[in-house]
Amino acid sequence: MTLRRDSITKKSVTDADIAQLVARLDEVERTQATLQAERDQYRTLYRQMLERCRKLEMGLRNHPAERLPDGEQLSLGVLAVALGAQQDSDVLARAELDEVEQVREHTRRKPTGRGAIPEHLPRVDIEIVPDEVKHAGLDAFERIGQEVTEVLERRPASLVVARVIKPKFVRKDRVRGDDTAVFVGQTPELPIPRGLAGPGLLADTIVKRWQDHCPVHRLEGIYARDGVELARSTVCGWHAALAPLVEPW
């Protein structure tokens, strides 16, 4: 009877262990299934992050014609996620409240959207007198102030003829009938010897043609409006004559 009781006890203990092992195995399987689901989810998020980073790089570095071929616009949310700067909205709101600074009430003019006229430009004053003051005369009124309005204007360019005058001189104590020395100033050196165009006109044609990309036939029309018939072949000849001056040493 003793041996039978011992065998029964051993058999019951073995069954309990098996049941416990089965329960643990089921728990491990459930845990493994959960971890696999989380792994798949993180893998999907990782791929989405790679795609967002690719689009962000295309939008910031590539040529405008190559940016975001699907037409998707970069949002602040994508930028925040890519830079790791996304925070909770409550924290941001609290930070904004901390940065609020109370200022004294004041009034300001509505911005006009245009910048101020540079101070280095010369000013030309144009004074406008009311008709009543003109009729009665300035002696009948007292000037108490003025209103100033500035308008940006442009003076039309004009061509001028620079006359180089070289006076001739002789000594007063010269001997009449003998050889007399005549003193006259030297002619200023020109970029093109014996040329018709001065340095200013040559520089203007070069800037308009090569810097402003204005063709020579348009230059011909521009100078015609200023009253000078300047053929395009003449301008080309000037520039060809000036080529040696700009050659490197």
Backbone as CSV, one residue per row, in Angstrom:
resi,resn,N_x,N_y,N_z,CA_x,CA_y,CA_z,C_x,C_y,C_z
1,MET,0.822,-1.200,0.000,0.000,0.000,0.000,0.867,1.265,0.000
2,THR,1.958,1.202,0.595,2.840,2.371,0.649,3.395,2.690,-0.719
3,LEU,3.796,1.671,-1.464,4.316,1.890,-2.802,3.262,2.455,-3.723
4,ARG,2.041,2.039,-3.570,0.963,2.556,-4.426,0.703,4.026,-4.156
5,ARG,0.699,4.414,-2.892,0.485,5.825,-2.558,1.612,6.702,-3.119
6,ASP,2.843,6.204,-3.057,3.972,6.980,-3.575,3.875,7.151,-5.080
7,SER,3.447,6.124,-5.802,3.315,6.230,-7.243,2.216,7.191,-7.632
8,ILE,1.129,7.159,-6.882,0.045,8.090,-7.165,0.512,9.528,-6.946
9,THR,1.267,9.776,-5.876,1.767,11.126,-5.586,2.710,11.605,-6.687
10,LYS,3.605,10.718,-7.125,4.537,11.102,-8.183,3.791,11.392,-9.474
11,LYS,2.756,10.632,-9.775,1.991,10.845,-10.985,1.265,12.185,-10.955
12,SER,0.686,12.567,-9.808,-0.021,13.836,-9.702,0.936,15.012,-9.812
13,VAL,2.129,14.925,-9.245,3.118,15.997,-9.352,3.558,16.170,-10.800
14,THR,3.738,15.154,-11.504,4.156,15.213,-12.896,3.085,15.876,-13.755
15,ASP,1.876,15.613,-13.574,0.792,16.241,-14.319,0.730,17.748,-14.053
16,ALA,0.954,18.137,-12.798,0.939,19.575,-12.458,2.069,20.314,-13.147
17,ASP,3.236,19.663,-13.167,4.359,20.303,-13.840,4.093,20.461,-15.331
18,ILE,3.505,19.433,-15.904,3.208,19.512,-17.342,2.210,20.622,-17.626
19,ALA,1.211,20.748,-16.793,0.218,21.804,-16.982,0.848,23.195,-16.847
20,GLN,1.766,23.297,-15.874,2.451,24.584,-15.691,3.329,24.925,-16.890
21,LEU,4.019,23.894,-17.402,4.851,24.115,-18.564,4.028,24.496,-19.782
22,VAL,2.866,23.874,-19.936,1.991,24.223,-21.060,1.509,25.662,-20.940
23,ALA,1.154,26.071,-19.701,0.698,27.452,-19.493,1.810,28.445,-19.809
24,ARG,3.026,28.108,-19.368,4.147,28.997,-19.651,4.436,29.057,-21.139
25,LEU,4.303,27.917,-21.811,4.515,27.889,-23.244,3.487,28.751,-23.974
26,ASP,2.232,28.671,-23.532,1.203,29.524,-24.133,1.520,31.006,-23.916
27,GLU,1.992,31.348,-22.722,2.342,32.745,-22.434,3.496,33.226,-23.293
28,VAL,4.506,32.349,-23.471,5.639,32.701,-24.320,5.191,32.909,-25.757
29,GLU,4.271,32.061,-26.240,3.782,32.216,-27.605,3.019,33.520,-27.773
30,ARG,2.190,33.853,-26.758,1.467,35.127,-26.839,2.434,36.312,-26.818
31,THR,3.449,36.216,-25.961,4.442,37.299,-25.910,5.198,37.422,-27.227
32,GLN,5.545,36.288,-27.801,6.246,36.309,-29.071,5.374,36.910,-30.180
33,ALA,4.066,36.560,-30.180,3.168,37.134,-31.184,3.052,38.653,-31.024
34,THR,2.999,39.105,-29.761,2.928,40.554,-29.501,4.199,41.257,-29.973
35,LEU,5.350,40.667,-29.667,6.619,41.270,-30.100,6.741,41.294,-31.610
36,GLN,6.271,40.249,-32.279,6.316,40.244,-33.737,5.418,41.327,-34.331
37,ALA,4.225,41.516,-33.716,3.344,42.582,-34.198,3.974,43.952,-34.000
38,GLU,4.601,44.183,-32.830,5.269,45.459,-32.590,6.445,45.647,-33.533
39,ARG,7.182,44.557,-33.814,8.294,44.650,-34.749,7.806,45.057,-36.143
40,ASP,6.721,44.429,-36.588,6.173,44.790,-37.899,5.706,46.243,-37.924
41,GLN,5.108,46.689,-36.814,4.639,48.071,-36.757,5.809,49.052,-36.812
42,TYR,6.880,48.787,-36.030,8.044,49.666,-36.048,8.757,49.623,-37.390
43,ARG,8.736,48.477,-38.051,9.345,48.378,-39.365,8.586,49.253,-40.365
44,THR,7.253,49.246,-40.250,6.450,50.106,-41.128,6.729,51.576,-40.855
45,LEU,6.810,51.952,-39.571,7.121,53.339,-39.230,8.517,53.732,-39.701
46,TYR,9.444,52.803,-39.615,10.812,53.086,-40.063,10.839,53.350,-41.560
47,ARG,10.114,52.551,-42.328,10.065,52.768,-43.774,9.377,54.085,-44.120
48,GLN,8.315,54.416,-43.382,7.663,55.706,-43.611,8.598,56.861,-43.298
49,MET,9.399,56.728,-42.235,10.345,57.783,-41.882,11.411,57.938,-42.957
50,LEU,11.891,56.824,-43.508,12.859,56.908,-44.593,12.276,57.632,-45.801
51,GLU,11.013,57.340,-46.116,10.377,57.996,-47.252,10.208,59.483,-46.998
52,ARG,9.837,59.861,-45.781,9.695,61.286,-45.456,11.034,62.004,-45.507
53,CYS,12.094,61.352,-45.006,13.418,61.961,-45.072,13.878,62.129,-46.518
54,ARG,13.543,61.148,-47.374,13.902,61.260,-48.778,13.203,62.453,-49.417
55,LYS,11.911,62.617,-49.134,11.174,63.743,-49.694,11.678,65.066,-49.132
56,LEU,12.030,65.052,-47.845,12.571,66.278,-47.237,13.889,66.660,-47.891
57,GLU,14.767,65.701,-48.143,16.041,65.982,-48.799,15.825,66.462,-50.223
58,MET,14.866,65.871,-50.934,14.575,66.320,-52.292,14.055,67.742,-52.301
59,GLY,13.229,68.090,-51.313,12.661,69.437,-51.266,13.653,70.495,-50.879
60,LEU,14.749,70.127,-50.158,15.702,71.120,-49.682,16.937,71.229,-50.553
61,ARG,17.335,70.156,-51.226,18.612,70.159,-51.937,18.471,70.102,-53.454
62,ASN,17.475,69.429,-53.943,17.413,69.194,-55.381,16.979,70.425,-56.146
63,HIS,17.110,70.344,-57.462,16.660,71.409,-58.361,15.151,71.556,-58.240
64,PRO,14.609,72.782,-58.383,13.150,72.960,-58.264,12.354,72.044,-59.168
65,ALA,12.890,71.723,-60.358,12.138,70.849,-61.261,12.122,69.410,-60.787
66,GLU,13.039,69.027,-59.828,13.115,67.653,-59.367,12.521,67.480,-57.985
67,ARG,11.956,68.493,-57.410,11.456,68.405,-56.043,10.067,67.783,-56.007
68,LEU,9.935,66.786,-55.167,8.643,66.172,-54.867,7.852,65.889,-56.136
69,PRO,8.206,64.835,-56.876,7.501,64.563,-58.133,6.029,64.262,-57.951
70,ASP,5.631,63.780,-56.764,4.215,63.488,-56.555,3.417,64.719,-56.177
71,GLY,4.074,65.884,-56.096,3.360,67.124,-55.814,3.085,67.353,-54.349
72,GLU,3.571,66.476,-53.469,3.302,66.643,-52.045,4.153,67.764,-51.488
73,GLN,3.548,68.608,-50.714,4.258,69.733,-50.128,4.794,69.342,-48.760
74,LEU,5.974,69.836,-48.448,6.553,69.597,-47.138,5.760,70.347,-46.077
75,SER,5.355,69.644,-45.076,4.597,70.264,-44.004,5.495,70.451,-42.800
76,LEU,5.037,71.290,-41.900,5.806,71.508,-40.681,5.857,70.248,-39.835
77,GLY,4.830,69.416,-39.933,4.838,68.167,-39.181,5.916,67.231,-39.659
78,VAL,6.093,67.109,-40.991,7.145,66.256,-41.530,8.506,66.776,-41.122
79,LEU,8.690,68.088,-41.197,9.961,68.687,-40.805,10.250,68.465,-39.331
80,ALA,9.221,68.584,-38.501,9.417,68.378,-37.068,9.757,66.931,-36.764
81,VAL,9.080,65.985,-37.440,9.370,64.574,-37.213,10.776,64.244,-37.671
82,ALA,11.183,64.791,-38.848,12.502,64.488,-39.377,13.608,65.025,-38.487
83,LEU,13.390,66.137,-37.856,14.400,66.744,-36.995,14.275,66.314,-35.547
84,GLY,13.270,65.491,-35.233,13.088,65.044,-33.865,12.654,66.137,-32.929
85,ALA,11.914,67.102,-33.467,11.533,68.268,-32.663,10.045,68.301,-32.377
86,GLN,9.329,67.192,-32.572,7.894,67.193,-32.325,7.650,67.058,-30.829
87,GLN,6.861,67.917,-30.285,6.582,67.937,-28.854,5.085,67.966,-28.630
88,ASP,4.753,67.754,-27.399,3.343,67.742,-27.037,2.776,69.150,-27.127
89,SER,1.533,69.279,-27.600,0.925,70.597,-27.794,0.755,71.344,-26.480
90,ASP,0.492,70.625,-25.402,0.346,71.300,-24.114,1.661,71.911,-23.665
91,VAL,2.761,71.207,-23.903,4.070,71.742,-23.523,4.401,72.981,-24.330
92,LEU,4.101,72.955,-25.634,4.353,74.117,-26.477,3.498,75.299,-26.047
93,ALA,2.252,75.042,-25.744,1.377,76.130,-25.313,1.873,76.739,-24.017
94,ARG,2.340,75.878,-23.093,2.858,76.372,-21.834,4.129,77.194,-22.051
95,ALA,4.987,76.756,-22.980,6.205,77.511,-23.270,5.889,78.862,-23.908
96,GLU,4.874,78.895,-24.774,4.482,80.160,-25.389,3.942,81.135,-24.348
97,LEU,3.203,80.622,-23.390,2.691,81.494,-22.330,3.826,82.057,-21.484
98,ASP,4.886,81.231,-21.284,6.016,81.717,-20.490,6.786,82.810,-21.215
99,GLU,6.774,82.798,-22.556,7.526,83.773,-23.320,6.747,85.048,-23.613
100,VAL,5.502,85.107,-23.198,4.693,86.292,-23.453,5.200,87.445,-22.601
101,GLU,5.381,88.592,-23.213,5.845,89.783,-22.526,4.861,90.912,-22.763
102,GLN,4.400,91.523,-21.717,3.438,92.606,-21.815,4.171,93.896,-22.158
103,VAL,3.687,94.612,-23.172,4.292,95.855,-23.599,3.279,96.977,-23.448
104,ARG,3.818,98.189,-23.460,2.969,99.353,-23.319,2.154,99.561,-24.591
105,GLU,0.899,99.952,-24.417,0.032,100.171,-25.570,0.554,101.343,-26.399
106,HIS,0.515,101.169,-27.699,0.932,102.227,-28.599,0.233,102.006,-29.926
107,THR,0.259,103.035,-30.717,-0.348,102.958,-32.047,0.747,103.056,-33.095
108,ARG,0.550,102.399,-34.208,1.519,102.456,-35.295,0.790,102.553,-36.618
109,ARG,1.479,103.101,-37.588,0.885,103.241,-38.910,0.857,101.891,-39.606
110,LYS,-0.144,101.711,-40.398,-0.251,100.477,-41.158,0.873,100.425,-42.186
111,PRO,1.618,99.312,-42.245,2.731,99.258,-43.203,2.246,99.357,-44.635
112,THR,3.020,100.096,-45.438,2.652,100.308,-46.839,3.259,99.261,-47.763
113,GLY,4.196,98.461,-47.264,4.798,97.428,-48.088,5.925,97.904,-48.977
114,ARG,6.389,99.129,-48.833,7.486,99.643,-49.647,8.579,100.183,-48.742
115,GLY,9.820,100.078,-49.208,10.945,100.551,-48.426,11.154,102.043,-48.556
116,ALA,12.018,102.545,-47.682,12.315,103.973,-47.702,13.262,104.303,-48.851
117,ILE,13.184,105.532,-49.319,14.071,105.983,-50.387,15.472,106.168,-49.805
118,PRO,16.510,105.654,-50.458,17.869,105.780,-49.910,18.259,107.227,-49.672
119,GLU,18.988,107.443,-48.581,19.377,108.797,-48.198,20.504,109.345,-49.061
120,HIS,21.291,108.463,-49.718,22.443,108.957,-50.471,22.045,109.568,-51.816
121,LEU,20.797,109.395,-52.233,20.374,109.979,-53.504,20.204,111.487,-53.368
122,PRO,20.590,112.258,-54.374,20.420,113.719,-54.279,18.939,114.094,-54.293
123,ARG,18.625,115.188,-53.589,17.255,115.695,-53.499,17.120,116.983,-54.301
124,VAL,16.024,117.108,-55.018,15.680,118.316,-55.750,14.359,118.830,-55.180
125,ASP,14.379,120.040,-54.648,13.187,120.599,-54.013,12.286,121.260,-55.052
126,ILE,11.021,120.910,-54.996,9.990,121.530,-55.835,8.942,122.110,-54.892
127,GLU,8.877,123.421,-54.820,7.968,124.075,-53.885,6.672,124.453,-54.601
128,ILE,5.555,124.049,-54.016,4.233,124.334,-54.573,3.525,125.317,-53.633
129,VAL,3.232,126.482,-54.146,2.576,127.544,-53.368,1.092,127.557,-53.725
130,PRO,0.195,127.642,-52.728,-1.242,127.691,-53.037,-1.587,128.889,-53.929
131,ASP,-2.653,128.726,-54.700,-3.074,129.796,-55.616,-3.464,131.059,-54.861
132,GLU,-4.094,130.908,-53.682,-4.492,132.086,-52.909,-3.289,132.914,-52.486
133,VAL,-2.188,132.206,-52.121,-0.982,132.915,-51.711,-0.333,133.596,-52.912
134,LYS,-0.399,132.962,-54.076,0.163,133.569,-55.271,-0.558,134.861,-55.628
135,HIS,-1.897,134.846,-55.521,-2.670,136.030,-55.896,-2.461,137.180,-54.912
136,ALA,-2.451,136.861,-53.600,-2.333,137.923,-52.597,-0.893,138.315,-52.320
137,GLY,0.063,137.430,-52.642,1.463,137.734,-52.372,1.942,137.126,-51.068
138,LEU,3.234,136.823,-51.009,3.800,136.211,-49.809,3.802,137.150,-48.607
139,ASP,3.780,138.463,-48.855,3.815,139.404,-47.730,2.540,139.363,-46.913
140,ALA,1.441,138.869,-47.478,0.169,138.835,-46.764,-0.006,137.570,-45.936
141,PHE,0.947,136.658,-45.968,0.815,135.388,-45.252,2.046,135.148,-44.401
142,GLU,1.864,134.302,-43.402,2.951,133.880,-42.520,3.158,132.376,-42.689
143,ARG,4.348,132.005,-42.961,4.659,130.573,-43.159,4.817,129.901,-41.804
144,ILE,4.014,128.874,-41.556,4.019,128.206,-40.245,4.573,126.785,-40.306
145,GLY,4.883,126.313,-41.468,5.408,124.953,-41.576,5.360,124.479,-43.021
146,GLN,5.536,123.177,-43.186,5.510,122.626,-44.531,5.240,121.125,-44.470
147,GLU,4.750,120.596,-45.559,4.559,119.166,-45.737,5.483,118.698,-46.854
148,VAL,6.210,117.625,-46.574,7.205,117.125,-47.525,6.774,115.742,-48.009
149,THR,6.715,115.568,-49.294,6.413,114.284,-49.919,7.543,113.948,-50.877
150,GLU,8.145,112.775,-50.694,9.263,112.369,-51.531,8.794,111.356,-52.577
151,VAL,9.163,111.592,-53.814,8.834,110.719,-54.930,10.129,110.383,-55.653
152,LEU,10.334,109.112,-55.927,11.538,108.688,-56.625,11.392,108.977,-58.115
153,GLU,12.287,109.776,-58.657,12.246,110.165,-60.059,13.551,109.789,-60.743
154,ARG,13.578,109.919,-62.037,14.787,109.635,-62.821,14.986,110.721,-63.867
155,ARG,16.197,111.225,-63.929,16.536,112.191,-64.960,16.849,111.438,-66.255
156,PRO,16.298,111.875,-67.368,16.578,111.169,-68.621,18.044,111.343,-69.025
157,ALA,18.632,110.246,-69.487,20.013,110.308,-69.945,20.096,111.113,-71.242
158,SER,21.196,111.747,-71.449,21.353,112.581,-72.641,22.785,112.487,-73.135
159,LEU,22.946,112.655,-74.428,24.262,112.685,-75.041,24.736,114.126,-75.147
160,VAL,25.994,114.326,-74.876,26.585,115.656,-74.965,27.841,115.566,-75.823
161,VAL,28.244,116.694,-76.364,29.479,116.785,-77.141,30.520,117.466,-76.262
162,ALA,31.567,116.752,-75.926,32.646,117.312,-75.107,33.648,118.010,-76.025
163,ARG,33.670,119.317,-75.957,34.592,120.110,-76.785,35.901,120.302,-76.018
164,VAL,36.960,119.764,-76.554,38.284,119.908,-75.947,38.948,121.133,-76.568
165,ILE,39.037,122.193,-75.812,39.599,123.459,-76.296,41.019,123.587,-75.765
166,LYS,41.970,123.791,-76.660,43.381,123.908,-76.299,43.874,125.300,-76.712
167,PRO,43.867,126.233,-75.797,44.351,127.576,-76.153,45.841,127.545,-76.526
168,LYS,46.215,128.450,-77.415,47.600,128.588,-77.831,48.188,129.847,-77.197
169,PHE,49.445,129.768,-76.781,50.088,130.879,-76.098,51.479,131.119,-76.702
170,VAL,51.836,132.419,-76.695,53.208,132.838,-77.040,53.680,133.815,-75.977
171,ARG,54.974,133.910,-75.840,55.514,134.812,-74.822,55.347,136.277,-75.252
172,LYS,55.045,137.093,-74.273,54.901,138.527,-74.570,56.236,139.175,-74.898
173,ASP,57.328,138.649,-74.357,58.642,139.274,-74.585,59.357,138.700,-75.799
174,ARG,58.581,138.086,-76.702,59.210,137.513,-77.897,59.708,138.633,-78.812
175,VAL,60.615,138.295,-79.666,61.163,139.248,-80.629,60.393,139.103,-81.922
176,ARG,59.837,140.208,-82.365,59.063,140.180,-83.588,59.955,139.799,-84.771
177,GLY,59.466,138.907,-85.604,60.214,138.489,-86.781,61.052,137.248,-86.570
178,ASP,61.412,136.920,-85.335,62.179,135.700,-85.066,61.230,134.507,-84.929
179,ASP,61.833,133.318,-84.867,61.027,132.113,-84.645,60.366,132.190,-83.276
180,THR,59.076,131.974,-83.266,58.295,132.098,-82.025,57.801,130.719,-81.589
181,ALA,57.976,130.414,-80.310,57.485,129.138,-79.759,56.025,129.288,-79.375
182,VAL,55.248,128.387,-79.856,53.812,128.371,-79.552,53.555,127.245,-78.546
183,PHE,52.885,127.597,-77.482,52.587,126.620,-76.430,51.095,126.254,-76.498
184,VAL,50.846,124.954,-76.566,49.472,124.448,-76.624,49.403,123.165,-75.803
185,GLY,48.296,122.951,-75.110,48.132,121.765,-74.272,48.043,120.490,-75.088
186,GLN,48.343,119.374,-74.452,48.280,118.089,-75.109,46.841,117.574,-75.151
187,THR,46.512,116.931,-76.245,45.171,116.354,-76.378,45.028,115.158,-75.433
188,PRO,43.941,115.080,-74.661,43.761,113.937,-73.753,43.763,112.618,-74.518
189,GLU,44.356,111.629,-73.913,44.423,110.313,-74.535,43.041,109.661,-74.525
190,LEU,42.638,109.086,-75.623,41.343,108.444,-75.780,41.517,106.928,-75.868
191,PRO,40.506,106.163,-75.451,40.616,104.700,-75.576,40.842,104.257,-77.010
192,ILE,40.189,104.935,-77.962,40.379,104.660,-79.383,41.040,105.895,-79.995
193,PRO,42.286,105.797,-80.439,42.967,106.987,-80.994,42.169,107.586,-82.153
194,ARG,42.017,108.900,-82.096,41.288,109.653,-83.127,39.850,109.129,-83.276
195,GLY,39.316,108.569,-82.192,37.948,108.056,-82.233,36.929,109.137,-81.950
196,LEU,35.702,108.866,-82.350,34.617,109.818,-82.145,33.989,109.677,-80.767
197,ALA,34.066,108.509,-80.190,33.403,108.246,-78.913,34.374,108.452,-77.758
198,GLY,33.862,109.080,-76.699,34.651,109.267,-75.500,34.545,108.073,-74.568
199,PRO,35.285,108.096,-73.458,35.271,106.960,-72.532,33.890,106.683,-71.948
200,GLY,33.116,107.744,-71.657,31.794,107.534,-71.070,30.838,106.838,-72.014
201,LEU,30.830,107.250,-73.290,29.948,106.616,-74.264,30.371,105.179,-74.532
202,LEU,31.653,104.929,-74.618,32.128,103.560,-74.824,31.749,102.656,-73.655
203,ALA,31.910,103.156,-72.441,31.536,102.359,-71.274,30.030,102.088,-71.256
204,ASP,29.232,103.076,-71.672,27.782,102.885,-71.697,27.382,101.801,-72.691
205,THR,28.014,101.790,-73.859,27.681,100.757,-74.847,28.119,99.378,-74.383
206,ILE,29.250,99.295,-73.705,29.736,97.996,-73.231,28.818,97.440,-72.142
207,VAL,28.437,98.302,-71.197,27.570,97.846,-70.106,26.210,97.408,-70.638
208,LYS,25.634,98.201,-71.525,24.313,97.841,-72.045,24.365,96.574,-72.885
209,ARG,25.444,96.373,-73.627,25.505,95.206,-74.512,25.882,93.935,-73.769
210,TRP,26.905,94.005,-72.905,27.429,92.787,-72.302,26.909,92.552,-70.891
211,GLN,26.542,93.586,-70.148,26.012,93.391,-68.804,24.487,93.328,-68.806
212,ASP,23.848,94.232,-69.547,22.380,94.250,-69.615,21.836,93.405,-70.763
213,HIS,22.717,92.786,-71.542,22.320,91.880,-72.636,21.376,92.577,-73.627
214,CYS,21.742,93.781,-74.014,20.955,94.541,-74.984,21.623,94.406,-76.356
215,PRO,20.942,93.834,-77.341,21.577,93.665,-78.667,21.917,95.017,-79.298
216,VAL,22.815,94.966,-80.276,23.292,96.209,-80.888,22.192,96.885,-81.700
217,HIS,21.243,96.121,-82.237,20.178,96.789,-82.998,19.249,97.564,-82.063
218,ARG,19.143,97.096,-80.810,18.370,97.887,-79.838,19.163,99.104,-79.375
219,LEU,20.473,98.948,-79.253,21.295,100.114,-78.931,21.152,101.174,-80.014
220,GLU,21.054,100.738,-81.245,20.879,101.682,-82.348,19.601,102.479,-82.177
221,GLY,18.512,101.817,-81.765,17.258,102.528,-81.533,17.304,103.425,-80.311
222,ILE,17.997,102.990,-79.260,18.091,103.794,-78.037,18.800,105.113,-78.315
223,TYR,19.939,105.050,-78.987,20.678,106.281,-79.271,19.969,107.130,-80.324
224,ALA,19.163,106.491,-81.182,18.378,107.276,-82.143,17.338,108.126,-81.420
225,ARG,16.754,107.609,-80.352,15.789,108.408,-79.573,16.468,109.591,-78.894
226,ASP,17.769,109.450,-78.603,18.514,110.555,-78.011,19.004,111.549,-79.052
227,GLY,18.728,111.279,-80.348,19.069,112.242,-81.390,20.353,111.963,-82.123
228,VAL,20.941,110.753,-81.979,22.196,110.430,-82.653,21.981,109.157,-83.460
229,GLU,22.246,109.233,-84.736,22.163,108.050,-85.594,23.472,107.279,-85.464
230,LEU,23.450,106.229,-84.662,24.647,105.448,-84.382,24.438,104.045,-84.942
231,ALA,25.121,103.707,-85.999,24.942,102.416,-86.660,25.493,101.296,-85.796
232,ARG,24.866,100.135,-85.912,25.302,98.983,-85.132,26.702,98.531,-85.548
233,SER,27.049,98.732,-86.818,28.397,98.374,-87.254,29.444,99.254,-86.579
234,THR,29.075,100.493,-86.299,30.007,101.385,-85.604,30.262,100.908,-84.176
235,VAL,29.203,100.502,-83.510,29.347,99.997,-82.132,30.208,98.741,-82.119
236,CYS,29.968,97.841,-83.074,30.780,96.625,-83.144,32.242,96.960,-83.425
237,GLY,32.484,97.964,-84.266,33.859,98.384,-84.526,34.528,98.953,-83.290
238,TRP,33.783,99.734,-82.499,34.343,100.258,-81.247,34.759,99.124,-80.316
239,HIS,33.878,98.157,-80.137,34.170,97.068,-79.199,35.336,96.221,-79.696
240,ALA,35.435,96.030,-80.993,36.584,95.283,-81.518,37.882,96.048,-81.288
241,ALA,37.837,97.384,-81.402,39.037,98.184,-81.164,39.421,98.209,-79.692
242,LEU,38.432,98.023,-78.790,38.713,98.039,-77.350,39.158,96.676,-76.824
243,ALA,39.064,95.644,-77.636,39.417,94.300,-77.171,40.855,94.211,-76.675
244,PRO,41.845,94.808,-77.365,43.222,94.701,-76.842,43.410,95.336,-75.467
245,LEU,42.559,96.303,-75.099,42.734,96.968,-73.789,42.353,96.055,-72.631
246,VAL,41.530,95.055,-72.885,41.080,94.184,-71.799,41.768,92.833,-71.810
247,GLU,42.750,92.652,-72.675,43.491,91.402,-72.686,44.347,91.283,-71.424
248,PRO,44.454,90.092,-70.851,45.310,89.929,-69.662,46.776,90.145,-69.994
249,TRP,47.503,90.639,-69.041,48.925,90.913,-69.249,49.703,89.609,-69.273
